[in-house]
């Protein structure tokens, strides 16, 4: 028992050290683009001044394993950038993404990614926003899930459900279940403006049962090996 307690104490101390070092990384390398403290943007003007998503509730939003890996090797999640209106240009038939305006996300070393992740996972949303167990589990077929996602709710207007298939103004969703915690997805789909009053995503007032189906669908998409497709 004594050995177990000592091991636990050492683990907690190590975690605290990582988080402290991670906080320094966040302040030095992340704070210029991401809000590390609330509240969310209260006006459209304030939202447009932000260069990346808020991180002050990262620990309630992201999956730890995915986050650490992504910080090591970031890839674009939003085809048209964080504010798509700033990254489009007129085309012959429709607006097109002006890729020359898109900047790559900086990568971190393995040590820095681990430390930053530890610090980010300590940033939690209020319990009133997301509750453990909000997602009830279960599964759905890809075909029926796509109907709920696209035909019933029109989500493909803004989101890609596979590479180069779907809307461009929002983040791709074929890996979103790897990125985000399921309980967060339930809460955000239920009321995006509860998280961000000026969130571009509309509140579709989706029925609770269909929110569960949407998250099941997103989880099914995330199981596909998109790197090999």
FENQUIRA-V123799 format. One line per field, one symbol per residue. ss: DSSP state (~ for helix, > for strand, _ for the rest). psi: psi as a letter, one per 30 degrees, with the letter a starting at -180 (. if undefined). burial: b if it has 9 or more other ideal C-beta (glycine too) atoms within 8 Angstrom, else e. A space follows every 10 residues. Layout:
BEGIN
ss->???
psi->???
burial->???
END
This chain:
BEGIN
ss->_~~~~~~~~~ ~~~~~~~~~~ ~~~~~~~~~~ __________ ___~~~~~~_ _______~~~ ~>_~~~~~~~ ~~_____>__ ___~~~_>>_ _____>>_~~ ~________~ ~~~~~~~~~~ __________ __________ _~~~~~~~~~ ~___~~~__> >>__>>____ >____~~~~> _~~~~~~~~~ _~~~~_____ _______~~~ ~~~~~~~~~~ ~~___~~~_
psi->eeeeeeeeee eeeeeeeeee eeeeeeeeff fffkkfklll kfleeeeffk flkkgfgeff elkeeeeeee feiklkfjeg lejfffgllk leflklkjff fkkkkkllle eeeeeeeeee ffjllkffek kkgekgalll leeeeeeeed effgffffkk flkgjalffl llgfgefeek keeeeeeeee ieffejfgkf kljfhkkeef eeeeeeeeee effkiffg.
burial->eeeeeeeeee eeeebeebbb bbbebbbebb beebbbeeeb beeeebbeeb eeebbbbbbb bbbeebbbbb bbebeeebeb beebeebbee eeeeeebbee ebeeeeebee ebbbbbbbbb bebebeeebb eeebbeeeeb ebebbbbbbb eebebbebbb bbeeebbbeb ebbbbbbebb bbbbbbbbbb ebbebbebee eeeeebeeeb bbbbbbbbbb bbebebeee
END
